[in-house]
Amino acid sequence: MLGIIGISFAILVLMIGVLGTIIPGLPGLPLMWLVYVVFGASTSWENYSLSVVIVFLMVTIAAYLFDYAATVM
């Protein structure tokens, strides 16, 4: 069971990830995906399955590639 400190830390890092989608230089989506995976692993995947994490990974990679392509153009 994840304590209040762990959940608070996860929320804080997710907020930093949200800021990373706005502020250049912060890895927004990859950071949020990492928190998603760590939270799932620490709760023994009780809240969501591994297949959801894989789908979220594909969305994160696609968004990261679109962001890179927009920067190059």
N, C-alpha and C positions, 0 to 999 in steps of 0.2 A: 504494500500500500504506500502510495506516495504521500508524503506529508505536506503540510501547508507551505513549508519553505520550498520544496521542490516544485509545487504548482506555481507559487509566486515567481520563482526563478524562470520557469517555462513561459509564463505570461510576460515577464520582463523581456526575455530574449525574443519572443514573438513580436512585441512592440518595437524592438530594435529592428527586427526584420521588416515590419511594416514601414518604418522610417527609411529602411534601405531601398524600398521600392520608389521612394521619392528623392532621397538624397544620393547623389552619385558617390561611388566609392564604398558604400556598404553593400554587402551581398544579401539583398533582401530575401528573395525566394529560396536560394539554397540554405540560408540560415533558418528560415521557417520550416523547410523540409527536414533539416537536421533535428530541430526541436521536436517535430512530429514523430520522427523515428525514435529518438531517445525517450520521449514520453510513452510511446507504445511499448518499447522494450522494458521500461521500468514498471509498467503496469501489466506485464505478461500478455500484452495484446488483448486485454479484456474489453477495451472501449471500441476497437476497430481491428479489422483483420489485416494481414500482410498484403492481401491483394489491393486494398485501399491505398496502402503506402506505395505500392508499385504504380498505381494509376496516378497518384499525386506526384511521384517522381517523374513520370512521363510528362505531366503537365508542367512541372518545374523546368525540365530540360527544354521543352518546346518554348516556354516563355523566355528562358535565358537565351536560346538561339535567335528568337525574334528580336530580342533586345540588342543582341550583338549585330544582327543584320541591319537593324535600323541605325545603329551607330556607324557602320561601315558605309552605308549609302549616303 
